[in-house]
Amino acid sequence: MSARGRRASLPGDEGHRRRPPLEPGDLVVRHTAEDGVKKASYDFGQLAVGPRLQRELAEVFAVQCGPAGAWKTIPSSRESWLILLYFSRFLAAHDHMPQSLGELEPETWAAWRLSRTPNSTGGQQIRKVARLLKDHPRVPEATRNLMKKRVPKPKAPKETAYSHEEFDQIKLAATQKFRPALHRIRDNWQHLTDWRAGRFEKRTDGWLVGEALDHLVRTGETPFYTGSHGRQRADSRYTEALGSDRAEHTWMRLFLTTQEACALMTLMIAAYGWNATPVMELTVPDASPDAGNEGQVIYRIELEKRRRSQAARFETRNLADWGAASPGRLITHAIEATAPARETLKSLGEPTDRLVVWRLSQRREVYGESPAGLFKGNDFLPDVWRNFRDDLGGGVSLNLRRLRKTVVIAHQRQPTQHSQDTHDEVYVLPDPRTHTAAQPVIADGIAEAVETARASFKAQISRAETDADQDTPTTGCTDYTHSPFGGQGVPCRASFLLCTACPNAVITPRHLPRLAYLLHVLEELKAVLAPEVWDQDWREPYARLRELRRAPDFTDTEWEDALDAATARDREIIDQLLKRGFDA
């Protein structure tokens, strides 16, 4: 089933649609995320303002939490909630604290803007509050006008792609952190499998380790007992067999650490060029054998990019694993390294289908009756990535956007979860290596274009008057019977669009109105015709006219005046000329 299908049938969605985010007379706003699973509650009674303003703020907040609102995830609503907390504290400290949105004066809003730090965080706080309140009917019009005033965004530094050496260094560091974890979990999972199959003699160290692993995969912890004062202590019978009660000898035998999960995510972004959030939200993919190759498996990866329109929000990728260095091998390793954690959560009554799952380093007693809280599979806090970057070392600072940009620009060289226009404008064109590689190509192209244009435009240009009786619909002609486009000694039968490519043609100021109008019409055709049609029928005459337009023989003013001076007869002749071209 596709990701779209799963989301459409989540249990509880119908109840969420029936129940409003804010009940009448209540100050608690309830937000259910788009997936129908994650939920959050926000108590507006905590805001440091009066009850009437609390209720009004709760109402505008609830609109965005509703089915038609803009917030589809819990982090979106949580961010705005925290900003409203800051805003309410600011209002409470103001000399004339408003009791309702109708009392929110322009001076108060101006003071709020000035109180924010002049950086991206301050600008975000101003924009978020303004977005919530600017259309509220009770807000005074003068205040609404101020809210609609643009808040300049600080210019973000351009993030260039990593060099090949830096990219390889990051991959190596992440591999060196994840690969030992994979082998550790693989070996201990095999040990557990052997223990469950009865391959160890009872009460031996191998048997005790197997029993401890079985307890670990069922509860999230190796065996322990409750000692004096209710404190939980590791059971010494097992810790002696395991090696100690330290994490590396107990729960780390079957679960990734937070840092190792970061390393896995880094490797997946480096391998596939996907955005960090879709990678974090990946579910265990469906796997099917490759019909034409025994022993190979094809994974069906379902990706979601939240910022896209609904029609283009979901993507499916097929990745095959046929051995080392194959596209799907990393997916196989990811499933293998995280399978014990998913089995544990299933045993604890909180199953998950997340691909990347890890265990926190806290002891079980921290979570009391909810040991499933030891496991994470949704997001990494900022300090986690900061610590992981520090642990990578090597003098290269890890930035996931730069990492993805490197994959897209230097390795895949094609759009990944974005359009071709975004690929060109955001990824390829700003990258320095693109500029370096493009310089000789651009120079050669310009030289070739100039040479081609000059070679094809062969008409003579003159300021002297010529015989008007010898005019064609586009130029004057000095020799009808010796055309380079037909037999010698017979009248020329070539299209009048070829006159600008004929050395017998002559162009004087008298011919400019028709030529200016012809150029104008061709430019309009270029905007509406299919590229293949344009290239075949009109590209060459258009290129010659553009070359004439750029030539110094006639000024810009002459060209502009000529287009205005084109008579109805001039336009009729050119229109008939082009129509014959279409009919042909």
LUMLUM-285143 format. One record per residue (C-alpha): x, y, z; residue in one letter. Coordinates in steps of 0.05 Angstrom, whole numbers, padded with zeros to 5 digits, always signed. Example, Ala and Ser with C-alpha at 12.3 -4.5 7.8 and 13.67 -1.06 7.14 Angstrom:
2
+00246-00090+00156A;+00273-00021+00143S;
***
This chain:
584
+00000+00000+00000M;+00026+00070-00017S;+00042+00123+00034A;-00018+00162+00009R;-00063+00101+00020G;-00038+00089+00091R;-00051+00161+00111R;-00120+00161+00081A;-00142+00102+00125S;-00110+00117+00192L;-00154+00101+00251P;-00179+00161+00290G;-00179+00208+00231D;-00255+00209+00228E;-00259+00225+00303G;-00209+00281+00294H;-00251+00312+00239R;-00314+00309+00282R;-00282+00338+00345R;-00262+00411+00339P;-00192+00431+00363P;-00224+00480+00413L;-00287+00465+00452E;-00335+00522+00470P;-00314+00555+00535G;-00248+00516+00536D;-00177+00544+00532L;-00142+00480+00513V;-00128+00472+00438V;-00117+00400+00415R;-00076+00387+00352H;-00075+00320+00317T;-00021+00315+00263A;-00037+00296+00192E;-00016+00224+00204D;-00072+00217+00256G;-00023+00190+00308V;+00017+00247+00338K;-00022+00294+00383K;-00009+00355+00426A;-00049+00399+00472S;-00037+00473+00486Y;-00067+00506+00547D;-00079+00580+00532F;-00097+00591+00604G;-00021+00592+00615Q;-00013+00656+00574L;+00004+00717+00616A;-00055+00758+00591V;-00128+00767+00610G;-00181+00713+00599P;-00214+00748+00540R;-00148+00754+00501L;-00130+00683+00520Q;-00195+00659+00488R;-00185+00700+00425E;-00114+00675+00416L;-00138+00604+00428A;-00190+00613+00373E;-00142+00637+00320V;-00092+00583+00340F;-00146+00529+00335A;-00162+00549+00263V;-00092+00530+00241Q;-00096+00465+00281C;-00161+00444+00247G;-00168+00401+00185P;-00167+00462+00139A;-00110+00495+00176G;-00038+00503+00153A;-00005+00462+00208W;+00000+00389+00188K;+00054+00368+00239T;+00063+00377+00314I;+00129+00416+00307P;+00093+00469+00265S;+00041+00482+00320S;+00091+00476+00376R;+00136+00530+00345E;+00078+00579+00340S;+00055+00562+00411W;+00123+00579+00440L;+00124+00645+00401I;+00055+00662+00429L;+00082+00650+00499L;+00137+00702+00485Y;+00085+00749+00455F;+00038+00744+00516S;+00096+00757+00564R;+00113+00819+00523F;+00041+00844+00527L;+00038+00830+00602A;+00100+00873+00613A;+00072+00930+00570H;+00047+00993+00605D;-00021+00987+00573H;-00033+00912+00568M;-00090+00899+00519P;-00148+00858+00546Q;-00171+00837+00476S;-00147+00838+00404L;-00190+00900+00394G;-00144+00937+00442E;-00080+00917+00406L;-00056+00987+00386E;-00006+01002+00330P;+00043+01029+00382E;+00041+00962+00419T;+00055+00923+00355W;+00111+00970+00335A;+00142+00960+00404A;+00137+00884+00395W;+00174+00889+00329R;+00228+00932+00360L;+00235+00884+00419S;+00254+00825+00375R;+00327+00809+00361T;+00346+00832+00291P;+00362+00763+00264N;+00325+00705+00232S;+00295+00683+00298T;+00267+00752+00314G;+00239+00760+00244G;+00206+00692+00248Q;+00172+00711+00314Q;+00144+00774+00283I;+00120+00740+00220R;+00087+00682+00257K;+00046+00726+00303V;+00027+00773+00246A;+00004+00714+00204R;-00042+00691+00259L;-00072+00759+00276L;-00071+00804+00214K;-00138+00780+00186D;-00175+00779+00252H;-00235+00826+00248P;-00226+00854+00318R;-00154+00877+00306V;-00154+00953+00292P;-00143+00969+00219E;-00081+01011+00233A;-00051+00953+00271T;-00068+00904+00215R;-00033+00950+00165N;+00030+00948+00208L;+00025+00873+00213M;+00024+00868+00137K;+00087+00908+00132K;+00143+00865+00105R;+00196+00839+00154V;+00261+00835+00115P;+00294+00767+00119K;+00368+00766+00133P;+00409+00744+00074K;+00429+00673+00087A;+00501+00654+00071P;+00506+00613+00008K;+00519+00540+00022E;+00566+00511-00029T;+00573+00437-00041A;+00629+00399-00007Y;+00692+00383-00046S;+00703+00311-00066H;+00753+00303-00010E;+00707+00332+00043E;+00648+00289+00019F;+00690+00226+00022D;+00715+00245+00091Q;+00644+00253+00118I;+00622+00187+00088K;+00683+00152+00117L;+00671+00180+00186A;+00597+00161+00185A;+00614+00091+00159T;+00666+00081+00214Q;+00612+00097+00266K;+00554+00057+00235F;+00590-00005+00209R;+00616-00030+00277P;+00545-00020+00305A;+00516-00062+00248L;+00566-00119+00261H;+00554-00115+00336R;+00478-00120+00328I;+00484-00174+00275R;+00530-00218+00318D;+00486-00211+00380N;+00422-00224+00340W;+00454-00288+00314Q;+00473-00306+00386H;+00400-00296+00407L;+00376-00337+00348T;+00423-00394+00368D;+00400-00389+00441W;+00327-00393+00421R;+00344-00455+00380A;+00374-00488+00442G;+00446-00489+00417R;+00477-00469+00484F;+00485-00513+00545E;+00446-00486+00604K;+00480-00442+00655R;+00541-00431+00612T;+00564-00361+00597D;+00538-00367+00526G;+00470-00389+00552W;+00467-00332+00602L;+00484-00282+00548V;+00429-00310+00504G;+00378-00306+00561E;+00400-00234+00575A;+00391-00217+00501L;+00322-00249+00501D;+00303-00207+00562H;+00333-00145+00528L;+00292-00153+00464V;+00228-00163+00504R;+00237-00106+00554T;+00290-00059+00527G;+00337-00075+00585E;+00381-00134+00606T;+00359-00169+00670P;+00360-00129+00734F;+00331-00134+00804Y;+00303-00084+00853T;+00352-00073+00910G;+00348-00034+00975S;+00310+00032+00974H;+00275+00009+00910G;+00335+00022+00866R;+00342-00023+00805Q;+00409-00059+00798R;+00437-00102+00743A;+00435-00177+00758D;+00507-00198+00771S;+00495-00268+00743R;+00485-00237+00675Y;+00533-00179+00678T;+00591-00227+00691E;+00573-00265+00628A;+00560-00201+00589L;+00625-00168+00611G;+00598-00111+00654S;+00535-00070+00665D;+00559-00015+00619R;+00518+00004+00559A;+00566-00026+00508E;+00560-00094+00542H;+00484-00091+00554T;+00431-00054+00513W;+00479-00033+00458M;+00486-00106+00438R;+00419-00101+00400L;+00404-00027+00392F;+00434+00032+00357L;+00456+00091+00398T;+00433+00161+00381T;+00501+00176+00349Q;+00499+00113+00308E;+00429+00130+00283A;+00456+00199+00262C;+00512+00163+00224A;+00460+00119+00189L;+00419+00179+00168M;+00482+00214+00143T;+00500+00154+00100L;+00429+00151+00071M;+00430+00224+00052I;+00499+00216+00022A;+00477+00155-00017A;+00409+00178-00043Y;+00407+00254-00038G;+00340+00255-00002W;+00319+00310+00047N;+00333+00297+00120A;+00260+00298+00142T;+00235+00246+00091P;+00294+00201+00111V;+00276+00209+00184M;+00204+00191+00170E;+00218+00131+00125L;+00180+00068+00141T;+00207-00002+00131V;+00200-00012+00056P;+00163-00069+00022D;+00212-00119-00006A;+00202-00167-00064S;+00250-00215-00099P;+00277-00195-00166D;+00242-00242-00215A;+00301-00244-00262G;+00358-00251-00211N;+00357-00303-00156E;+00380-00278-00088G;+00366-00206-00104Q;+00314-00162-00072V;+00280-00098-00093I;+00258-00047-00040Y;+00199-00001-00054R;+00216+00064-00018I;+00159+00113-00005E;+00181+00186+00004L;+00141+00246+00026E;+00161+00319+00018K;+00113+00361+00060R;+00125+00428+00025R;+00101+00402-00042R;+00030+00406-00068S;-00014+00347-00051Q;-00009+00320-00122A;+00068+00318-00122A;+00078+00304-00048R;+00091+00230-00051F;+00144+00193-00090E;+00163+00120-00097T;+00234+00095-00111R;+00256+00023-00125N;+00324+00004-00099L;+00354-00064-00114A;+00403-00101-00069D;+00445-00150-00109W;+00507-00146-00066G;+00561-00099-00042A;+00558-00029-00072A;+00488-00040-00100S;+00437+00016-00089P;+00394-00023-00040G;+00450-00052+00003R;+00447+00006+00053L;+00372-00005+00061I;+00386-00078+00078T;+00437-00056+00130H;+00389-00005+00159A;+00333-00056+00167I;+00381-00106+00198E;+00410-00056+00248A;+00342-00031+00272T;+00300-00095+00270A;+00312-00113+00344P;+00288-00044+00366A;+00223-00052+00327R;+00213-00122+00356E;+00223-00093+00426T;+00172-00038+00415L;+00123-00090+00389K;+00133-00131+00452S;+00121-00068+00494L;+00055-00056+00460G;+00078+00005+00420E;+00096-00022+00351P;+00128+00023+00298T;+00144+00016+00224D;+00198+00070+00225R;+00261+00049+00189L;+00310+00088+00232V;+00299+00071+00306V;+00348+00079+00363W;+00352+00074+00439R;+00367+00130+00487L;+00423+00121+00538S;+00379+00130+00600Q;+00362+00074+00647R;+00293+00044+00648R;+00273+00075+00714E;+00275+00143+00681V;+00212+00123+00644Y;+00178+00083+00699G;+00121+00043+00670E;+00135+00065+00598S;+00200+00032+00576P;+00180+00045+00504A;+00199+00117+00518G;+00272+00094+00515L;+00266+00088+00440F;+00263+00143+00388K;+00245+00141+00315G;+00218+00209+00296N;+00267+00266+00305D;+00335+00288+00330F;+00342+00348+00376L;+00391+00402+00352P;+00442+00385+00406D;+00443+00313+00381V;+00467+00334+00313W;+00515+00384+00345R;+00546+00328+00386N;+00548+00282+00326F;+00585+00335+00284R;+00636+00342+00340D;+00646+00267+00343D;+00657+00262+00268L;+00719+00306+00274G;+00768+00308+00216G;+00762+00384+00208G;+00698+00380+00166V;+00635+00410+00194S;+00574+00368+00177L;+00516+00405+00146N;+00460+00361+00119L;+00437+00413+00068R;+00508+00418+00041R;+00513+00343+00041L;+00450+00335+00001R;+00470+00391-00046K;+00536+00355-00059T;+00500+00291-00078V;+00451+00326-00124V;+00504+00369-00159I;+00566+00326-00162A;+00540+00254-00161H;+00468+00246-00185Q;+00468+00309-00228R;+00393+00307-00235Q;+00332+00331-00195P;+00318+00294-00130T;+00253+00311-00094Q;+00251+00378-00130H;+00234+00406-00198S;+00282+00417-00256Q;+00277+00493-00247D;+00296+00486-00173T;+00352+00439-00192H;+00380+00490-00241D;+00369+00554-00201E;+00382+00531-00129V;+00431+00474-00137Y;+00470+00477-00202V;+00477+00550-00222L;+00502+00579-00155P;+00554+00524-00147D;+00626+00548-00161P;+00645+00483-00195R;+00589+00495-00245T;+00617+00564-00261H;+00687+00536-00272T;+00663+00479-00317A;+00616+00524-00356A;+00666+00579-00374Q;+00698+00546-00434P;+00631+00518-00457V;+00598+00586-00454I;+00657+00619-00490A;+00655+00567-00546D;+00580+00573-00552G;+00582+00649-00558I;+00637+00646-00610A;+00599+00593-00650E;+00534+00632-00646A;+00567+00696-00670V;+00603+00661-00725E;+00539+00626-00748T;+00499+00690-00747A;+00550+00729-00785R;+00557+00673-00837A;+00483+00668-00848S;+00467+00743-00851F;+00493+00765-00919K;+00448+00822-00940A;+00480+00889-00955Q;+00464+00949-00911I;+00462+01018-00942S;+00440+01089-00925R;+00434+01107-00998A;+00367+01105-01033E;+00353+01046-01079T;+00302+01032-01133D;+00236+01018-01097A;+00211+00979-01157D;+00264+00926-01141Q;+00238+00915-01070D;+00216+00848-01043T;+00168+00844-00983P;+00228+00849-00937T;+00288+00881-00972T;+00312+00911-01038G;+00343+00865-01090C;+00401+00880-01137T;+00397+00817-01180D;+00334+00773-01185Y;+00365+00724-01235T;+00429+00704-01198H;+00404+00680-01131S;+00448+00633-01090P;+00383+00594-01073F;+00364+00575-01144G;+00386+00565-01216G;+00427+00619-01250Q;+00395+00662-01303G;+00323+00649-01278V;+00281+00690-01230P;+00292+00674-01157C;+00237+00631-01126R;+00264+00628-01055A;+00222+00650-00995S;+00226+00724-00980F;+00247+00703-00909L;+00314+00683-00941L;+00327+00753-00968C;+00368+00771-00906T;+00414+00711-00922A;+00424+00733-00995C;+00484+00775-01016P;+00441+00806-01071N;+00394+00837-01020A;+00402+00908-00995V;+00371+00939-00933I;+00360+01014-00927T;+00322+01055-00875P;+00262+01049-00921R;+00257+00974-00906H;+00262+00979-00830L;+00187+00985-00814P;+00171+00918-00846R;+00233+00885-00817L;+00218+00913-00747A;+00147+00887-00751Y;+00172+00819-00777L;+00220+00814-00718L;+00164+00833-00670H;+00117+00779-00697V;+00171+00725-00696L;+00186+00741-00623E;+00112+00731-00607E;+00113+00664-00645L;+00173+00641-00606K;+00135+00648-00541A;+00077+00604-00563V;+00104+00553-00612L;+00132+00485-00592A;+00209+00487-00592P;+00215+00435-00647E;+00167+00474-00693V;+00203+00539-00678W;+00272+00510-00692D;+00251+00479-00758Q;+00212+00537-00789D;+00231+00603-00757W;+00296+00600-00718R;+00342+00619-00776E;+00304+00681-00802P;+00295+00703-00730Y;+00370+00696-00716A;+00387+00737-00777R;+00340+00792-00757L;+00368+00792-00687R;+00438+00800-00716E;+00414+00858-00759L;+00381+00889-00697R;+00446+00885-00658R;+00488+00912-00715A;+00512+00985-00708P;+00484+01005-00776D;+00417+01027-00747F;+00406+01058-00679T;+00357+01034-00625D;+00316+01096-00637T;+00310+01080-00711E;+00286+01010-00696W;+00234+01035-00646E;+00210+01089-00693D;+00208+01039-00750A;+00161+00992-00713L;+00114+01051-00697D;+00119+01073-00770A;+00098+01006-00799A;+00035+01019-00839T;-00026+00975-00845A;-00001+00955-00914R;+00067+00936-00885D;+00034+00893-00832R;-00012+00861-00883E;+00046+00841-00928I;+00086+00811-00870I;+00025+00774-00843D;+00012+00744-00912Q;+00085+00725-00918L;+00083+00688-00851L;+00016+00656-00868K;+00046+00627-00931R;+00102+00601-00888G;+00051+00566-00843F;+00012+00540-00903D;+00074+00511-00933A;
***
